[in-house]
């Protein structure tokens, strides 16, 4: 469907063996109806560095829910 994904990293925070990366994901493409679409979300990914290197511990591609 010719979709593309754009990733823009807004910031990286790290402390020891943990890193948090936050930014924006934007998906663009052509829908089933032939019309172009674009969908963006705030993304948060938590990485942990262990014996095998950096691995994703938490992936929240649609962001984190606000505390109420």
Biopython code that builds the backbone (N, CA, C, O; Angstrom):
import numpy as np
from Bio.PDB.StructureBuilder import StructureBuilder

atoms = [
    (1, "UNK", "N", (0.819, -1.193, 0.000)),
    (1, "UNK", "CA", (0.000, 0.000, 0.000)),
    (1, "UNK", "C", (0.859, 1.251, 0.000)),
    (1, "UNK", "O", (0.337, 2.358, 0.131)),
    (2, "UNK", "N", (2.165, 1.095, -0.145)),
    (2, "UNK", "CA", (3.043, 2.249, -0.241)),
    (2, "UNK", "C", (3.161, 3.041, 1.043)),
    (2, "UNK", "O", (3.409, 4.245, 0.988)),
    (3, "UNK", "N", (2.993, 2.414, 2.201)),
    (3, "UNK", "CA", (3.075, 3.123, 3.471)),
    (3, "UNK", "C", (4.521, 3.439, 3.815)),
    (3, "UNK", "O", (5.434, 2.690, 3.466)),
    (4, "UNK", "N", (4.718, 4.548, 4.500)),
    (4, "UNK", "CA", (6.037, 4.910, 4.989)),
    (4, "UNK", "C", (5.926, 5.312, 6.452)),
    (4, "UNK", "O", (4.891, 5.813, 6.893)),
    (5, "UNK", "N", (6.988, 5.091, 7.187)),
    (5, "UNK", "CA", (7.025, 5.430, 8.603)),
    (5, "UNK", "C", (8.167, 6.408, 8.826)),
    (5, "UNK", "O", (9.311, 6.137, 8.462)),
    (6, "UNK", "N", (7.847, 7.542, 9.424)),
    (6, "UNK", "CA", (8.861, 8.543, 9.769)),
    (6, "UNK", "C", (9.021, 8.538, 11.284)),
    (6, "UNK", "O", (8.037, 8.626, 12.019)),
    (7, "UNK", "N", (10.262, 8.437, 11.748)),
    (7, "UNK", "CA", (10.558, 8.446, 13.175)),
    (7, "UNK", "C", (11.407, 9.680, 13.475)),
    (7, "UNK", "O", (12.476, 9.865, 12.895)),
    (8, "UNK", "N", (10.920, 10.515, 14.383)),
    (8, "UNK", "CA", (11.662, 11.707, 14.796)),
    (8, "UNK", "C", (11.940, 11.566, 16.290)),
    (8, "UNK", "O", (11.011, 11.547, 17.098)),
    (9, "UNK", "N", (13.212, 11.469, 16.656)),
    (9, "UNK", "CA", (13.590, 11.328, 18.055)),
    (9, "UNK", "C", (13.702, 12.722, 18.671)),
    (9, "UNK", "O", (14.478, 13.561, 18.214)),
    (10, "UNK", "N", (12.907, 12.948, 19.723)),
    (10, "UNK", "CA", (12.917, 14.245, 20.399)),
    (10, "UNK", "C", (13.963, 14.287, 21.509)),
    (10, "UNK", "O", (14.527, 15.341, 21.801)),
    (11, "UNK", "N", (14.219, 13.125, 22.127)),
    (11, "UNK", "CA", (15.197, 13.128, 23.198)),
    (11, "UNK", "C", (15.528, 11.728, 23.676)),
    (11, "UNK", "O", (14.754, 10.787, 23.501)),
    (12, "UNK", "N", (16.697, 11.618, 24.284)),
    (12, "UNK", "CA", (17.168, 10.368, 24.869)),
    (12, "UNK", "C", (17.638, 10.674, 26.282)),
    (12, "UNK", "O", (18.442, 11.581, 26.497)),
    (13, "UNK", "N", (17.131, 9.911, 27.243)),
    (13, "UNK", "CA", (17.557, 10.043, 28.636)),
    (13, "UNK", "C", (18.166, 8.705, 29.038)),
    (13, "UNK", "O", (17.563, 7.658, 28.804)),
    (14, "UNK", "N", (19.342, 8.727, 29.635)),
    (14, "UNK", "CA", (19.951, 7.466, 30.037)),
    (14, "UNK", "C", (20.553, 7.584, 31.427)),
    (14, "UNK", "O", (21.003, 8.649, 31.850)),
    (15, "UNK", "N", (20.544, 6.452, 32.123)),
    (15, "UNK", "CA", (21.154, 6.350, 33.442)),
    (15, "UNK", "C", (21.589, 4.904, 33.622)),
    (15, "UNK", "O", (20.757, 4.006, 33.750)),
    (16, "UNK", "N", (22.882, 4.691, 33.630)),
    (16, "UNK", "CA", (23.399, 3.337, 33.803)),
    (16, "UNK", "C", (22.973, 2.418, 32.675)),
    (16, "UNK", "O", (23.303, 2.652, 31.513)),
    (17, "UNK", "N", (22.243, 1.377, 33.020)),
    (17, "UNK", "CA", (21.847, 0.375, 32.025)),
    (17, "UNK", "C", (20.421, 0.546, 31.521)),
    (17, "UNK", "O", (19.842, -0.384, 30.960)),
    (18, "UNK", "N", (19.849, 1.740, 31.720)),
    (18, "UNK", "CA", (18.485, 2.026, 31.251)),
    (18, "UNK", "C", (18.500, 3.302, 30.415)),
    (18, "UNK", "O", (19.161, 4.278, 30.770)),
    (19, "UNK", "N", (17.770, 3.287, 29.306)),
    (19, "UNK", "CA", (17.637, 4.489, 28.469)),
    (19, "UNK", "C", (16.185, 4.632, 28.039)),
    (19, "UNK", "O", (15.511, 3.638, 27.768)),
    (20, "UNK", "N", (15.709, 5.864, 27.977)),
    (20, "UNK", "CA", (14.355, 6.175, 27.518)),
    (20, "UNK", "C", (14.490, 7.061, 26.288)),
    (20, "UNK", "O", (15.172, 8.085, 26.314)),
    (21, "UNK", "N", (13.825, 6.650, 25.208)),
    (21, "UNK", "CA", (13.829, 7.419, 23.966)),
    (21, "UNK", "C", (12.387, 7.850, 23.700)),
    (21, "UNK", "O", (11.474, 7.024, 23.707)),
    (22, "UNK", "N", (12.189, 9.147, 23.467)),
    (22, "UNK", "CA", (10.839, 9.615, 23.154)),
    (22, "UNK", "C", (10.866, 10.439, 21.874)),
    (22, "UNK", "O", (11.855, 11.099, 21.555)),
    (23, "UNK", "N", (9.767, 10.380, 21.162)),
    (23, "UNK", "CA", (9.682, 11.110, 19.901)),
    (23, "UNK", "C", (8.332, 10.922, 19.253)),
    (23, "UNK", "O", (7.346, 10.612, 19.921)),
    (24, "UNK", "N", (8.292, 11.110, 17.941)),
    (24, "UNK", "CA", (7.040, 11.042, 17.191)),
    (24, "UNK", "C", (7.161, 10.027, 16.064)),
    (24, "UNK", "O", (8.158, 9.996, 15.342)),
    (25, "UNK", "N", (6.135, 9.200, 15.925)),
    (25, "UNK", "CA", (6.017, 8.280, 14.799)),
    (25, "UNK", "C", (4.930, 8.810, 13.883)),
    (25, "UNK", "O", (3.855, 9.176, 14.360)),
    (26, "UNK", "N", (5.181, 8.863, 12.579)),
    (26, "UNK", "CA", (4.169, 9.289, 11.619)),
    (26, "UNK", "C", (4.079, 8.247, 10.510)),
    (26, "UNK", "O", (5.067, 7.950, 9.839)),
    (27, "UNK", "N", (2.889, 7.701, 10.329)),
    (27, "UNK", "CA", (2.621, 6.711, 9.292)),
    (27, "UNK", "C", (1.852, 7.391, 8.172)),
    (27, "UNK", "O", (0.802, 7.989, 8.407)),
    (28, "UNK", "N", (2.374, 7.301, 6.953)),
    (28, "UNK", "CA", (1.736, 7.895, 5.781)),
    (28, "UNK", "C", (1.505, 6.812, 4.740)),
    (28, "UNK", "O", (2.299, 5.878, 4.624)),
    (29, "UNK", "N", (0.431, 6.931, 3.990)),
    (29, "UNK", "CA", (0.178, 5.964, 2.929)),
    (29, "UNK", "C", (-1.085, 6.299, 2.162)),
    (29, "UNK", "O", (-1.638, 7.393, 2.281)),
    (30, "UNK", "N", (-1.525, 5.340, 1.377)),
    (30, "UNK", "CA", (-2.760, 5.448, 0.609)),
    (30, "UNK", "C", (-3.722, 4.395, 1.146)),
    (30, "UNK", "O", (-3.374, 3.216, 1.218)),
    (31, "UNK", "N", (-4.928, 4.810, 1.522)),
    (31, "UNK", "CA", (-5.918, 3.903, 2.076)),
    (31, "UNK", "C", (-6.578, 3.042, 1.013)),
    (31, "UNK", "O", (-6.339, 3.217, -0.182)),
    (32, "UNK", "N", (-7.417, 2.103, 1.464)),
    (32, "UNK", "CA", (-8.150, 1.226, 0.546)),
    (32, "UNK", "C", (-9.031, 2.010, -0.415)),
    (32, "UNK", "O", (-9.322, 1.558, -1.523)),
    (33, "UNK", "N", (-9.453, 3.202, 0.029)),
    (33, "UNK", "CA", (-10.317, 4.036, -0.806)),
    (33, "UNK", "C", (-9.525, 4.895, -1.797)),
    (33, "UNK", "O", (-10.103, 5.677, -2.551)),
    (34, "UNK", "N", (-8.183, 4.738, -1.787)),
    (34, "UNK", "CA", (-7.351, 5.512, -2.700)),
    (34, "UNK", "C", (-6.966, 6.885, -2.180)),
    (34, "UNK", "O", (-6.235, 7.620, -2.844)),
    (35, "UNK", "N", (-7.451, 7.236, -1.000)),
    (35, "UNK", "CA", (-7.162, 8.537, -0.415)),
    (35, "UNK", "C", (-5.908, 8.459, 0.468)),
    (35, "UNK", "O", (-5.698, 7.465, 1.163)),
    (36, "UNK", "N", (-5.083, 9.505, 0.439)),
    (36, "UNK", "CA", (-3.905, 9.508, 1.305)),
    (36, "UNK", "C", (-4.308, 9.663, 2.771)),
    (36, "UNK", "O", (-5.316, 10.293, 3.091)),
    (37, "UNK", "N", (-3.501, 9.079, 3.649)),
    (37, "UNK", "CA", (-3.745, 9.229, 5.081)),
    (37, "UNK", "C", (-2.416, 9.485, 5.789)),
    (37, "UNK", "O", (-1.341, 9.176, 5.275)),
    (38, "UNK", "N", (-2.529, 10.055, 6.981)),
    (38, "UNK", "CA", (-1.376, 10.300, 7.823)),
    (38, "UNK", "C", (-1.827, 10.165, 9.270)),
    (38, "UNK", "O", (-2.852, 10.724, 9.660)),
    (39, "UNK", "N", (-1.065, 9.425, 10.061)),
    (39, "UNK", "CA", (-1.403, 9.235, 11.466)),
    (39, "UNK", "C", (-0.129, 9.400, 12.281)),
    (39, "UNK", "O", (0.887, 8.771, 11.988)),
    (40, "UNK", "N", (-0.183, 10.246, 13.305)),
    (40, "UNK", "CA", (0.997, 10.491, 14.143)),
    (40, "UNK", "C", (0.708, 10.119, 15.585)),
    (40, "UNK", "O", (-0.436, 10.160, 16.038)),
    (41, "UNK", "N", (1.764, 9.754, 16.299)),
    (41, "UNK", "CA", (1.626, 9.455, 17.719)),
    (41, "UNK", "C", (2.928, 9.791, 18.428)),
    (41, "UNK", "O", (3.999, 9.803, 17.821)),
    (42, "UNK", "N", (2.817, 10.063, 19.719)),
    (42, "UNK", "CA", (3.995, 10.255, 20.563)),
    (42, "UNK", "C", (4.437, 8.875, 21.026)),
    (42, "UNK", "O", (3.620, 8.092, 21.510)),
    (43, "UNK", "N", (5.709, 8.575, 20.884)),
    (43, "UNK", "CA", (6.246, 7.259, 21.193)),
    (43, "UNK", "C", (7.220, 7.335, 22.355)),
    (43, "UNK", "O", (7.975, 8.297, 22.493)),
    (44, "UNK", "N", (7.190, 6.288, 23.198)),
    (44, "UNK", "CA", (8.144, 6.155, 24.292)),
    (44, "UNK", "C", (8.672, 4.724, 24.261)),
    (44, "UNK", "O", (7.896, 3.769, 24.229)),
    (45, "UNK", "N", (9.998, 4.581, 24.270)),
    (45, "UNK", "CA", (10.615, 3.256, 24.295)),
    (45, "UNK", "C", (11.646, 3.235, 25.414)),
    (45, "UNK", "O", (12.479, 4.134, 25.522)),
    (46, "UNK", "N", (11.581, 2.197, 26.247)),
    (46, "UNK", "CA", (12.539, 2.013, 27.336)),
    (46, "UNK", "C", (13.460, 0.860, 26.957)),
    (46, "UNK", "O", (12.996, -0.227, 26.611)),
    (47, "UNK", "N", (14.754, 1.098, 27.022)),
    (47, "UNK", "CA", (15.759, 0.082, 26.702)),
    (47, "UNK", "C", (16.514, -0.319, 27.963)),
    (47, "UNK", "O", (16.695, 0.487, 28.876)),
    (48, "UNK", "N", (16.950, -1.569, 28.001)),
    (48, "UNK", "CA", (17.783, -2.070, 29.092)),
    (48, "UNK", "C", (19.040, -2.682, 28.492)),
    (48, "UNK", "O", (18.971, -3.436, 27.521)),
    (49, "UNK", "N", (20.188, -2.356, 29.074)),
    (49, "UNK", "CA", (21.459, -2.912, 28.594)),
    (49, "UNK", "C", (21.843, -4.092, 29.482)),
    (49, "UNK", "O", (22.093, -3.933, 30.676)),
    (50, "UNK", "N", (21.886, -5.277, 28.878)),
    (50, "UNK", "CA", (22.263, -6.488, 29.597)),
    (50, "UNK", "C", (23.397, -7.193, 28.896)),
    (50, "UNK", "O", (24.096, -6.587, 28.084)),
    (51, "UNK", "N", (23.595, -8.472, 29.197)),
    (51, "UNK", "CA", (24.703, -9.232, 28.618)),
    (51, "UNK", "C", (24.668, -9.314, 27.086)),
    (51, "UNK", "O", (25.711, -9.460, 26.450)),
    (52, "UNK", "N", (23.481, -9.220, 26.499)),
    (52, "UNK", "CA", (23.347, -9.318, 25.042)),
    (52, "UNK", "C", (23.277, -7.948, 24.364)),
    (52, "UNK", "O", (22.985, -7.862, 23.171)),
    (53, "UNK", "N", (23.541, -6.884, 25.114)),
    (53, "UNK", "CA", (23.491, -5.539, 24.557)),
    (53, "UNK", "C", (22.172, -4.855, 24.889)),
    (53, "UNK", "O", (21.451, -5.278, 25.792)),
    (54, "UNK", "N", (21.868, -3.801, 24.152)),
    (54, "UNK", "CA", (20.643, -3.030, 24.385)),
    (54, "UNK", "C", (19.435, -3.779, 23.833)),
    (54, "UNK", "O", (19.444, -4.228, 22.687)),
    (55, "UNK", "N", (18.405, -3.909, 24.648)),
    (55, "UNK", "CA", (17.158, -4.581, 24.261)),
    (55, "UNK", "C", (15.978, -3.716, 24.696)),
    (55, "UNK", "O", (16.053, -2.990, 25.688)),
    (56, "UNK", "N", (14.887, -3.807, 23.935)),
    (56, "UNK", "CA", (13.676, -3.071, 24.293)),
    (56, "UNK", "C", (13.020, -3.747, 25.495)),
    (56, "UNK", "O", (12.741, -4.945, 25.472)),
    (57, "UNK", "N", (12.779, -2.957, 26.547)),
    (57, "UNK", "CA", (12.098, -3.458, 27.735)),
    (57, "UNK", "C", (10.613, -3.088, 27.693)),
    (57, "UNK", "O", (9.757, -3.898, 28.051)),
    (58, "UNK", "N", (10.312, -1.866, 27.258)),
    (58, "UNK", "CA", (8.928, -1.380, 27.136)),
    (58, "UNK", "C", (8.828, -0.591, 25.848)),
    (58, "UNK", "O", (9.654, 0.284, 25.586)),
    (59, "UNK", "N", (7.819, -0.892, 25.041)),
    (59, "UNK", "CA", (7.578, -0.166, 23.795)),
    (59, "UNK", "C", (6.164, 0.371, 23.827)),
    (59, "UNK", "O", (5.203, -0.399, 23.827)),
    (60, "UNK", "N", (6.032, 1.682, 23.855)),
    (60, "UNK", "CA", (4.707, 2.325, 23.870)),
    (60, "UNK", "C", (4.606, 3.233, 22.647)),
    (60, "UNK", "O", (4.765, 4.448, 22.766)),
    (61, "UNK", "N", (4.338, 2.645, 21.446)),
    (61, "UNK", "CA", (4.330, 3.449, 20.222)),
    (61, "UNK", "C", (3.208, 4.491, 20.188)),
    (61, "UNK", "O", (3.270, 5.434, 19.398)),
    (62, "UNK", "N", (2.201, 4.337, 21.017)),
    (62, "UNK", "CA", (1.107, 5.315, 21.042)),
    (62, "UNK", "C", (1.189, 6.197, 22.270)),
    (62, "UNK", "O", (0.218, 6.863, 22.627)),
    (63, "UNK", "N", (2.355, 6.204, 22.925)),
    (63, "UNK", "CA", (2.569, 7.043, 24.091)),
    (63, "UNK", "C", (2.105, 6.372, 25.364)),
    (63, "UNK", "O", (1.641, 5.232, 25.352)),
    (64, "UNK", "N", (2.234, 7.084, 26.448)),
    (64, "UNK", "CA", (1.820, 6.573, 27.755)),
    (64, "UNK", "C", (0.560, 7.304, 28.197)),
    (64, "UNK", "O", (0.383, 8.493, 27.931)),
    (65, "UNK", "N", (-0.303, 6.570, 28.873)),
    (65, "UNK", "CA", (-1.544, 7.165, 29.377)),
    (65, "UNK", "C", (-1.213, 8.169, 30.476)),
    (65, "UNK", "O", (-0.275, 7.970, 31.248)),
    (66, "UNK", "N", (-1.982, 9.235, 30.539)),
    (66, "UNK", "CA", (-1.787, 10.220, 31.578)),
    (66, "UNK", "C", (-2.327, 9.680, 32.891)),
    (66, "UNK", "O", (-3.349, 8.996, 32.924)),
    (67, "UNK", "N", (-1.626, 9.998, 33.975)),
    (67, "UNK", "CA", (-2.091, 9.602, 35.301)),
    (67, "UNK", "C", (-3.302, 10.452, 35.680)),
    (67, "UNK", "O", (-3.350, 11.652, 35.407)),
    (68, "UNK", "N", (-4.258, 9.817, 36.302)),
    (68, "UNK", "CA", (-5.452, 10.590, 36.691)),
    (68, "UNK", "C", (-5.557, 10.757, 38.170)),
    (68, "UNK", "O", (-6.500, 11.381, 38.655)),
]
sb = StructureBuilder()
sb.init_structure("model")
sb.init_model(0)
sb.init_chain("A")
sb.init_seg("    ")
for serial, (resi, resn, name, xyz) in enumerate(atoms, 1):
    if name == "N":
        sb.init_residue(resn, " ", resi, " ")
    sb.init_atom(name, np.array(xyz, "f"), 0.0, 1.0, " ", f" {name:<3s}", serial, name[0])
structure = sb.get_structure()
